[in-house]
Amino acid sequence: MKYHLLLLLLFISVFSFGQKPKIDLKMIGKDLKNQQSPYNYEKLIFKYKAYPKSLDTIESQHLYYGRNFRKDLVSTMDDEFKTLAEAFKNRNFDECIDKGKILYEKDPTNLDVLLILLQAYDSKKDGDNFMYHLSQFRTLTDAIRSSGDGKSEKTAYLVNTVGDEYILLNILNLGQEYSRGSKAAKDGMYDIWQKDNNTVYIKVLYIDF
């Protein structure tokens, strides 16, 4: 959707990660359900809502990739989300905030919902709420950027959805001049973006544990 191209993405922090920890999806799924684990979902979501800037890379990865193990997600195909998207399209930002807050409580790590809330709060000049959700947005997108370097299939960036892939493309400043090729994988689909001698690999995960 067009709001993936929002100038809000210019606010994303740009920095290089050091050693990139390998994403172990099965371990993430176990950690989130384990009440004794420091990466238990309830512990992480409390920290994410209270102190989003305090989450480290491993914690952020658990929250982002842990979405693959949740059943209570808000989908862009849901009627509630379509109503929110329509309000955004019509620039009814008061309605965006009202409906967006409801969906945020249901699915607080949903990047689509966060982007709409960011635009709405920015339009209302509500700096406190804008910066709060921007910190959360950065936390989740940094988790994606820490998943690889995009230079090969083995080190491809990992995303949960095609929508998240387009958010990443904007963060990486990969424009329409890039051509896309696709290659099926056992647990997902590789999208291979190319321009001249530059190639970026992104893997959209399709997981059924």
Secondary structure, DSSP 8 states (H G I E B T S, - for coil): -GGGG-GGGGGS-----SS-----HHHHHHHHH-TTSTT-HHHHHHHHHH-GGG--HHHHHHHHHGGGG-S----TTSHHHHHHHHHHHTT-HHHHHHHHHHHHHH-TT-HHHHHHHHHHHHHTT-HHHHHHHHHHHHHHHHHHHTT--SSSSTT-EEESSHHHHHHHHHHTT--TTSEEEEEEETTEEEEEEEETTEEEEEEEE----
